[in-house]
Amino acid sequence: MRSPDASSTFDLRRLPSDSTIVDCQNKISLSLFLHLSLIPAVLITGVLSCLQRRAQRRAIDHRLPFLKGRFGIVVPLDTIGSLSNRWSYGFAFGAVSSSVLLLFSERYIPFTVPPWARAIVYLVGALEVGLVYFPFFACLSTPFRTVGAVLGILYSIPWIVITVWDTAVCPRGEVLGKYQKIISQWPCILSLVFLLGRFIYMLVKDVRIRLQLETADPEELIDQHQVNHVKRLLRTPQQSKPLSWFQTRVYDWDPYFKFPNRIIGTSIISLIGLYTMTLADYSLSDVAFDRVEEWKNTLQDITGSCNQTQALAYMIPQIEEFIDVARKSWLATTIFASLNSVAYTFHILVCYRKHLKRLWRGQKGFLPEKFHNPKSAVSVASIARYSGWQIAFTLWGYLIVHFVHFLFALLFAYLLVLPIQHGKVLTMLSNLGLILLTIGMVVGLVILQVVLVQIFFLQDKMSPRDKQKPLALNNRKAFHCFNYFFFFYNVVMGISTCILRLLFSIVVGTWLVSRIDRTIMQRGYENLDAGYSTWIGMIFADHYHNNPVMVCFCQLLVSSTIEKHNATVYSSFENAQSASPLNSRARRRWALLYTLLKNPPLILRRKHNLSTATSSSPTQTETEVRAWVMASQIQNQQSAPQGIPEIIVTAEEDC
């Protein structure tokens, strides 16, 4: 019996009928094709490794000199600094998504394993999936563009043919009808087709470069968007235009910021995983409610054949009503939970940009104090952990949020909808009014205490311009009596407040469980949240490796070793026309003045002051006095931190 393929992971109904089995007898097993793909994947990896030369010579190169440093490490993708082919890598992750979801079970293994070996099965399965899809990434990242494009085309075509053939031969499913396989497999097919088109484009472009019909892209440390970001920092602050409603409430697009391929690939797999998880959720819930209805019908038949008691006669309609309400509530909350998880996926992208730009400006106040300087090893390890953890958090968070939504939907149905349908509106309103009255009295008394303190027990404002009264007591004797009598009531109210605090903590914690960018622990216990620690380490690693100002400085150092006639991206900082000697002299003088104003002690280090250092002339004393007086004046007037230009401090602010 064949092992099920990727599409059958969410078709968990009863075994199909005989007609369906006959129609699918010639179906190709995608799981078997996954195992057989290991052979060409290893061959392609070996070819690319043979072309790759090692940067350092090893002992094997002296023993086998004909290798000439070949068989180097093949890098599938740069997860830290590379910003090229981002969407290509994203669609490569999309092609992997169907097999990644299989790692949550052992169904792709063609034989059974004992329970104690499940951890080993997960490890072997992860290594197998990684090696099978390794050629897609390696052919995109290899510097040998022609060979990579040809091998990518040859490897993509069988995957597209087998996947499309499997979908066309047996598209029918028990849950979604005759188009179930198309509905579940179209993201993977689309990703594979995009990769095939990308490999063809790479081949055509490399051929045009070899025929000198097109120039190759220059290899530089800095990208154009980073150059534009640094230019924006160096410009004089101007009055910004008012933001639109979409920019204020939804998303403010920054043209000078690009998400790395790791973030884009993670988001694509999360979205495709949510799509597949929603289908699996629908299938499992449909099967579960059908089984419950069968058990209910069986129970009704049994009780009908014997003497039916009054309790059973009352329970069966209640069970039928509960099954109907639960089925409709679960279906409705499936949509809301999916939309909530999709919104979380995009919101994490916004938070990534916002947090990274804050770190670029040197702002760490939004982080807990213990995370201001994470360990280097933790930050680098977080780069490797983030993608996998974010995908798992998103999928499991969908299930948890869905269950929370389901409980709220049941509560809403039994408190409001069903009483209205049964004609018990007055009873419902009386119960609801009693609950709201109790809550209103508790909240009202809390507000009353604050109002009484504001009116009677605080001193008047010291200035009419003050927004609130000072924290100074007035009418102390009356305040002590007020505090005494409210002590007994606050003890009683504290019990309900404690329960509400626990409920709010549970609801908010489960609601935000998929938000890896926000901790669900209390202050002081953030290090227990492994997901949040991974997020902090990841953004710090990206901050230290991809800071545009730092990368721009490194590009300046690299450019100084290149011949002057070679144009670089950083040359856009320079003026197109050469300035006159007079303007150059004036520019130097203005730069000197600005430097001395910001750093007055440098006046003492100037050449004409150092030449008079040996003589105790009154000129030197006057220069020292002027320098230190100027330094004290600048320090008193300067609002920006010392040593940081104002144009950097007053740069753009993030949302």
C-alpha positions in Angstrom: 0.0 0.0 0.0 1.5 3.3 -1.0 2.2 6.1 1.5 0.0 9.1 1.1 1.2 12.2 -0.7 1.2 15.8 0.4 -2.4 16.5 -0.7 -3.8 13.7 1.3 -2.7 15.2 4.6 -5.9 17.1 5.0 -8.2 14.4 3.4 -8.8 12.5 6.7 -12.3 11.3 6.0 -13.5 7.8 5.8 -12.0 5.6 3.0 -13.4 6.6 -0.4 -15.8 4.5 -2.2 -14.8 1.8 -4.7 -15.5 4.1 -7.7 -13.1 6.6 -6.4 -10.4 4.0 -5.8 -10.8 2.8 -9.4 -10.4 6.3 -10.7 -7.2 6.8 -8.8 -5.5 3.5 -9.4 -2.9 5.0 -11.8 -2.2 8.0 -9.5 1.5 8.9 -9.0 2.7 8.9 -5.4 4.3 12.2 -4.7 5.9 10.8 -1.5 7.6 8.1 -3.6 8.8 10.8 -6.1 10.1 12.8 -3.1 12.3 9.9 -2.0 13.5 9.2 -5.6 14.4 12.9 -6.0 17.3 12.4 -3.6 19.4 10.9 -6.4 19.3 13.9 -8.8 19.5 16.3 -5.9 22.8 14.8 -4.7 24.1 14.8 -8.3 23.3 18.5 -8.8 24.8 19.4 -5.5 28.0 17.5 -6.4 28.3 19.3 -9.7 27.9 22.7 -8.2 30.3 21.8 -5.4 32.9 20.7 -8.0 32.7 24.1 -9.7 33.0 25.9 -6.4 36.6 26.7 -5.3 37.6 26.8 -1.7 39.0 30.1 -0.4 41.7 28.4 1.7 43.9 25.5 0.8 43.5 22.3 2.8 45.7 19.2 3.3 43.7 17.3 0.6 44.8 19.9 -2.0 48.5 19.0 -1.4 47.7 15.3 -1.7 45.4 15.7 -4.7 46.8 18.8 -6.6 44.6 18.2 -9.6 41.5 19.2 -7.6 42.8 22.8 -7.6 40.7 23.7 -4.6 37.4 22.4 -6.0 34.5 20.8 -4.1 33.8 23.8 -2.0 30.7 24.4 0.1 27.6 25.2 -1.8 25.6 27.9 -0.1 21.8 27.6 -0.8 21.0 31.2 0.2 22.5 34.1 2.2 20.1 34.6 5.1 21.9 37.7 6.5 23.2 40.2 4.0 21.9 39.2 0.5 18.9 41.2 -0.8 19.0 39.9 -4.4 16.5 37.4 -5.9 14.3 37.9 -2.8 11.1 36.9 -4.5 12.8 34.0 -6.3 13.9 32.6 -2.9 10.4 33.3 -1.6 8.8 31.2 -4.3 11.4 28.5 -3.7 10.2 28.4 -0.1 6.6 28.2 -1.5 7.6 25.1 -3.4 8.9 23.6 -0.2 5.8 24.4 1.8 3.8 21.3 0.9 6.6 19.0 2.1 7.3 21.1 5.2 3.8 20.5 6.4 4.4 16.7 6.1 7.1 17.0 8.7 4.4 17.3 11.4 3.6 13.6 10.8 5.4 10.4 9.8 3.0 9.8 7.0 5.7 10.3 4.3 7.7 7.4 5.7 6.9 4.2 3.7 7.2 2.0 6.8 6.1 2.1 10.4 8.4 3.1 13.2 8.2 2.5 17.0 7.2 5.5 19.2 10.6 5.9 20.7 12.1 6.6 17.2 9.8 9.5 16.3 12.4 12.1 17.1 14.9 10.4 14.8 12.2 10.2 12.1 11.6 13.9 12.4 15.3 14.6 12.0 15.7 12.2 9.1 12.6 13.7 7.4 13.9 17.2 7.8 17.3 16.3 6.3 15.6 14.5 3.4 13.3 17.4 2.6 16.1 19.9 2.9 18.3 17.9 0.5 15.6 17.3 -2.0 14.8 21.0 -2.3 18.4 22.1 -2.0 19.0 22.3 -5.8 16.3 25.0 -6.1 18.1 27.3 -3.8 21.6 26.4 -4.8 20.9 27.0 -8.5 19.6 30.5 -7.6 22.6 31.4 -5.5 25.5 29.8 -7.4 28.0 32.3 -9.1 28.0 30.0 -12.1 24.8 31.3 -13.6 24.7 29.3 -16.8 25.3 25.9 -15.1 22.9 26.8 -12.3 20.2 27.9 -14.7 20.5 24.8 -16.8 20.4 22.4 -13.8 17.5 24.4 -12.3 15.5 24.0 -15.5 16.2 20.3 -15.7 15.3 19.8 -12.0 12.1 22.0 -12.1 10.5 20.4 -15.2 10.0 16.9 -13.6 8.6 18.4 -10.4 6.1 20.5 -12.4 5.1 17.5 -14.7 4.7 15.1 -11.8 2.7 17.5 -9.6 0.4 18.6 -12.5 -0.1 15.0 -13.6 -1.0 13.9 -10.0 -3.5 16.8 -9.7 -5.0 16.2 -13.1 -5.4 12.4 -12.8 -7.1 12.4 -9.4 -8.4 15.9 -8.5 -11.5 14.6 -6.7 -11.7 14.6 -2.9 -14.3 13.7 -0.3 -14.5 17.1 1.3 -14.0 19.8 -1.4 -15.5 17.8 -4.3 -13.9 17.1 -7.6 -11.5 20.1 -7.5 -10.0 19.4 -4.1 -6.5 18.6 -5.4 -6.4 21.8 -7.5 -7.5 23.9 -4.5 -4.8 22.4 -2.3 -1.9 22.2 -4.8 -2.1 25.4 -6.8 0.3 27.4 -4.5 3.0 24.7 -5.0 2.4 24.5 -8.8 2.5 28.3 -9.1 5.8 28.4 -7.1 7.4 25.8 -9.3 6.3 27.5 -12.5 7.7 30.8 -11.2 11.1 29.1 -10.5 11.1 27.6 -14.0 10.6 31.1 -15.4 13.3 32.5 -13.2 15.8 29.9 -14.3 15.0 30.6 -18.0 15.5 34.3 -17.4 18.9 33.6 -15.7 20.0 31.5 -18.6 19.0 34.2 -21.2 20.6 37.0 -19.2 23.9 35.1 -18.8 24.0 34.3 -22.5 23.4 38.0 -23.3 26.2 39.0 -20.9 28.6 36.5 -22.6 27.7 37.9 -26.0 28.3 41.4 -24.6 24.8 42.5 -25.3 24.3 43.3 -21.7 26.5 44.4 -18.8 26.7 42.4 -15.6 25.6 43.9 -12.3 28.4 45.3 -10.2 29.3 43.4 -7.1 29.2 45.8 -4.2 28.6 45.8 -0.5 25.9 48.4 -0.6 22.6 48.5 -2.5 20.9 51.4 -4.1 18.1 51.5 -1.4 20.7 51.7 1.3 22.5 54.6 -0.5 19.2 56.4 -0.7 18.5 55.8 3.0 21.9 57.4 3.9 21.2 60.3 1.5 17.9 60.9 3.3 19.7 61.0 6.6 22.2 63.6 5.3 19.6 65.9 3.9 18.4 68.9 5.8 15.1 68.1 7.5 12.2 69.5 5.6 8.6 69.8 6.5 7.1 66.4 5.8 3.9 66.0 3.8 0.8 64.9 5.7 0.2 61.2 5.6 -2.8 59.7 4.0 -5.4 57.6 5.9 -3.9 54.4 4.5 -0.4 55.4 5.6 -1.6 56.5 9.1 -3.9 53.6 9.9 -2.7 50.6 7.8 0.9 50.8 6.4 3.4 53.5 5.6 5.6 52.2 2.8 9.3 53.1 2.9 11.0 52.9 -0.5 14.4 52.8 1.1 13.9 49.6 3.1 13.9 46.1 1.8 13.1 42.9 3.7 15.7 40.2 3.5 14.9 36.9 1.7 14.7 35.1 5.0 11.7 37.3 6.1 10.0 37.0 2.7 10.4 33.3 2.5 9.1 32.8 6.1 6.1 34.9 5.3 5.3 33.0 2.1 5.5 29.6 3.8 3.4 30.9 6.7 0.7 32.1 4.3 0.7 28.9 2.3 0.7 26.9 5.6 -2.3 28.8 6.9 -4.1 28.1 3.6 -3.4 24.4 3.9 -4.2 24.4 7.6 -7.5 26.1 7.0 -8.4 23.3 4.5 -7.3 20.7 7.0 -9.3 22.4 9.8 -12.4 22.4 7.6 -11.9 18.7 6.7 -11.3 17.5 10.3 -14.2 19.6 11.8 -16.6 18.2 9.1 -15.5 14.7 9.9 -15.8 15.2 13.7 -19.3 16.7 13.5 -20.4 14.0 11.2 -19.2 11.4 13.7 -20.9 13.2 16.6 -24.2 13.2 14.6 -23.8 9.5 13.9 -23.3 8.8 17.6 -26.3 11.0 18.4 -28.5 9.0 15.9 -27.2 5.7 17.4 -28.1 6.9 20.9 -31.5 8.0 19.7 -32.2 4.6 18.1 -31.1 2.8 21.2 -33.3 4.9 23.5 -36.2 4.7 21.1 -36.1 0.9 21.2 -36.3 0.8 25.0 -38.2 2.7 27.5 -37.2 6.3 27.0 -36.8 8.2 30.2 -37.7 11.9 30.6 -34.0 12.8 31.1 -33.0 11.3 27.8 -36.0 12.9 26.0 -34.7 16.2 27.3 -31.0 15.6 26.5 -31.4 14.6 22.9 -32.9 17.9 21.6 -30.2 19.7 23.6 -27.5 17.6 22.0 -28.9 18.3 18.5 -29.0 22.0 19.2 -25.5 22.0 20.6 -24.2 20.1 17.5 -25.9 22.6 15.2 -24.6 25.6 17.1 -21.1 24.2 17.4 -20.9 23.4 13.7 -22.0 26.8 12.6 -19.8 28.6 15.2 -16.7 26.5 14.2 -17.2 27.3 10.5 -17.7 31.0 11.2 -14.7 31.3 13.5 -12.5 29.4 10.9 -12.8 32.4 8.6 -12.1 35.0 11.4 -9.1 32.9 12.8 -7.6 32.7 9.3 -8.0 36.4 8.7 -6.5 37.1 12.1 -3.4 34.9 11.4 -2.9 36.4 8.0 -3.1 39.9 9.5 -0.5 38.8 12.1 1.8 37.6 9.4 1.8 41.0 7.7 1.9 42.9 11.0 5.1 41.0 11.9 6.7 42.5 8.8 5.7 46.0 9.9 7.1 45.4 13.3 10.4 44.0 11.9 10.9 47.2 9.9 9.9 49.4 12.8 12.2 47.7 15.3 15.1 47.6 12.9 14.8 51.3 12.1 14.7 52.1 15.8 17.9 50.1 16.4 19.5 52.0 13.5 18.8 55.3 15.3 20.2 53.9 18.5 16.9 53.6 20.3 16.6 50.5 22.6 13.9 51.8 25.0 11.2 49.6 23.4 13.1 46.5 24.5 13.4 45.1 28.0 16.6 46.2 29.7 18.1 42.7 29.9 17.9 42.4 26.1 19.8 45.6 25.3 23.0 43.7 24.7 22.3 40.1 23.8 25.1 37.6 23.5 26.6 37.2 20.0 26.2 33.5 19.9 22.5 33.8 20.8 21.9 36.4 18.1 23.6 34.3 15.4 21.7 31.2 16.5 18.5 33.2 16.4 19.0 33.7 12.7 18.9 30.0 12.2 15.9 29.4 14.5 13.7 32.3 13.5 12.2 31.0 10.2 11.2 27.6 11.5 9.9 28.9 14.8 7.9 31.7 13.1 6.2 29.2 10.8 5.4 26.8 13.7 4.2 29.7 15.9 1.9 30.9 13.1 0.3 27.5 12.4 -0.1 26.5 16.1 -1.2 30.0 16.9 -4.0 29.7 14.3 -5.3 26.6 16.0 -5.2 28.2 19.4 -6.8 31.4 18.3 -9.4 29.5 16.4 -10.4 27.6 19.6 -10.5 30.9 21.6 -12.8 32.4 18.9 -14.9 29.3 19.0 -15.5 29.6 22.8 -16.5 33.2 22.4 -18.8 32.3 19.5 -20.5 29.6 21.7 -20.8 32.1 24.6 -22.4 34.7 22.2 -24.8 32.1 20.8 -26.0 30.8 24.1 -26.3 34.3 25.8 -27.9 36.3 23.0 -28.8 34.3 19.8 -30.6 31.2 21.3 -32.7 33.1 23.9 -34.0 35.4 21.1 -34.8 32.4 18.9 -36.6 30.6 21.8 -38.6 33.7 22.7 -36.8 34.3 26.0 -35.9 37.8 25.3 -37.0 39.1 28.7 -35.1 36.5 30.6 -32.0 37.2 28.5 -32.3 40.9 29.0 -32.8 40.5 32.8 -29.7 38.2 33.1 -27.7 40.5 30.8 -28.8 43.6 32.8 -27.8 41.9 36.1 -24.3 41.1 34.7 -23.8 44.6 33.3 -25.1 46.2 36.5 -22.6 44.3 38.6 -19.7 45.1 36.3 -20.9 48.7 36.1 -21.0 49.1 39.8 -17.5 47.7 40.3 -16.1 49.9 37.5 -18.1 52.9 38.8 -16.8 52.6 42.3 -13.2 52.4 41.0 -13.8 55.6 39.0 -15.5 57.2 42.0 -12.3 56.7 44.1 -10.2 58.4 41.5 -12.6 61.3 41.1 -12.8 61.9 44.9 -9.1 61.9 45.2 -8.8 64.3 42.2 -11.3 66.7 43.7 -10.7 66.7 47.5 -7.4 65.1 48.3 -4.9 66.7 45.8 -3.5 70.2 46.1 -4.3 72.8 43.5 -2.2 73.3 40.3 1.0 75.3 40.8 0.5 76.9 37.4 -2.5 77.3 35.1 -0.5 75.7 32.3 -0.1 72.4 34.2 -2.0 69.5 32.8 -2.7 67.9 36.1 -2.5 68.5 39.8 0.8 67.9 41.6 1.3 64.6 43.5 0.8 66.4 46.9 -1.9 65.4 49.4 -4.5 67.8 50.7 -7.0 67.2 53.6 -4.9 64.5 55.1 -7.3 63.6 57.9 -10.2 63.2 55.5 -8.0 61.1 53.2 -7.1 58.7 56.1 -10.8 58.2 56.8 -11.5 57.7 53.1 -8.7 55.1 52.9 -9.9 53.3 56.0 -13.6 52.8 55.0 -12.8 51.9 51.4 -10.2 49.3 52.7 -13.0 46.7 53.4 -14.7 47.2 50.1 -11.5 46.9 48.1 -10.8 43.5 49.7 -14.1 42.2 48.3 -13.6 43.9 45.0 -10.0 42.5 44.8 -11.3 38.9 44.5 -13.3 39.7 41.3 -10.4 41.8 40.0 -8.0 38.9 40.6 -10.2 36.6 38.6 -10.6 39.1 35.8 -6.8 39.6 35.7 -6.3 35.9 35.3 -8.9 35.6 32.5 -7.5 38.6 30.7 -4.0 37.2 30.9 -5.1 33.9 29.5 -7.1 35.4 26.7 -4.4 37.9 25.7 -1.7 35.3 26.0 -3.5 32.8 23.8 -4.5 35.5 21.4 -0.9 36.7 20.9 0.7 33.3 21.0 1.7 33.5 17.3 3.1 37.0 17.7 6.8 36.2 18.1 7.7 39.9 18.1 5.8 40.5 21.3 6.4 38.7 24.6 3.5 37.1 26.4 5.4 36.9 29.7 5.3 39.6 32.5 8.0 42.1 33.0 11.1 40.5 34.4 10.3 37.1 32.9 10.8 37.9 29.3 13.8 35.5 29.0 11.4 32.6 29.6 9.7 33.4 26.3 12.0 31.6 23.9 10.2 32.9 20.8 10.6 36.6 21.9 14.3 35.9 22.7 14.8 34.6 19.2 13.1 37.7 17.7 15.4 40.0 19.7 18.5 38.1 18.8 17.5 38.1 15.1 16.8 41.8 14.8 20.1 42.6 16.6 22.0 40.3 14.2 20.4 42.1 11.2 21.1 45.4 12.8 24.8 44.8 13.1 25.2 43.2 9.7 22.8 45.4 7.6 22.9 48.9 9.1 23.0 51.2 6.0 25.3 53.7 7.6 27.8 51.0 8.6 27.6 49.3 5.2 28.0 52.6 3.5 31.2 53.2 5.5 32.5 49.8 4.6 31.8 50.5 0.9 33.8 53.7 1.2 36.8 51.7 2.6 36.4 49.1 -0.2 36.0 51.8 -2.9 39.3 53.4 -1.8 41.2 50.4 -3.0 39.6 50.4 -6.5 40.8 52.4 -9.4 39.3 55.9 -9.7 37.8 55.3 -13.1 35.7 52.4 -11.9 32.3 53.7 -11.1 30.6 52.4 -8.0 27.2 52.8 -6.5 28.6 55.2 -3.9 29.7 57.6 -6.7 26.2 58.9 -6.7 27.0 60.8 -3.6 29.5 63.0 -5.5 28.5 65.9 -7.6 28.4 65.4 -11.4 30.3 68.6 -12.1 33.6 69.4 -10.5 33.5 72.4 -8.3 35.8 75.4 -8.8 38.9 75.8 -6.5 37.2 78.7 -4.8 34.1 76.8 -4.0 36.2 73.8 -2.8 38.2 76.1 -0.5 35.0 77.7 0.9 33.5 74.2 1.4 36.6 73.1 3.3 36.4 76.2 5.5 32.8 75.6 6.3 33.5 72.0 7.1 36.4 73.2 9.4 34.1 75.7 11.1 31.4 73.1 11.7 33.9 70.6 13.1 35.4 73.2 15.5 32.0 74.3 16.6 31.0 70.8 17.5 34.3 69.9 19.0 36.0 73.1 20.5 38.8 71.2 22.2 40.2 70.5 18.7 41.2 74.1 18.4 44.1 73.3 20.7 45.2 70.6 18.3 45.6 72.8 15.3 49.0 73.3 13.7 49.5 77.0 14.5 48.6 76.3 18.2 50.9 73.3 18.5 53.8 75.4 17.1 53.5 77.9 20.0 53.1 75.1 22.6 56.8 75.3 23.6 56.5 79.0 24.3 54.4 80.2 27.2 52.9 83.1 25.3 49.7 84.8 26.3 48.2 83.9 22.9 48.2 80.2 23.8 46.4 81.0 27.1 43.8 83.1 25.3 43.2 80.3 22.8 42.7 77.8 25.5 40.3 80.1 27.4 38.3 80.7 24.2 38.2 77.0 23.4 36.9 76.0 26.7 34.4 78.8 26.9 33.1 77.9 23.5 32.9 74.2 24.6 30.8 75.1 27.7 28.5 77.3 25.6 28.0 74.6 23.0 27.3 72.0 25.7 24.7 74.2 27.3 22.9 75.1 24.1 23.1 71.7 22.4 20.0 69.6 22.6 21.3 66.7 20.6 23.8 64.1 22.1 27.4 65.2 22.0 29.3 64.0 19.0 26.2 63.3 16.9 25.4 65.7 14.1 22.0 67.3 14.4 21.0 66.2 10.9 21.3 62.6 12.1 19.4 63.2 15.3 16.6 65.0 13.6 16.3 62.3 10.9 13.0 60.6 10.0 11.0 59.2 12.8 9.4 55.8 12.6 5.7 55.1 13.2 
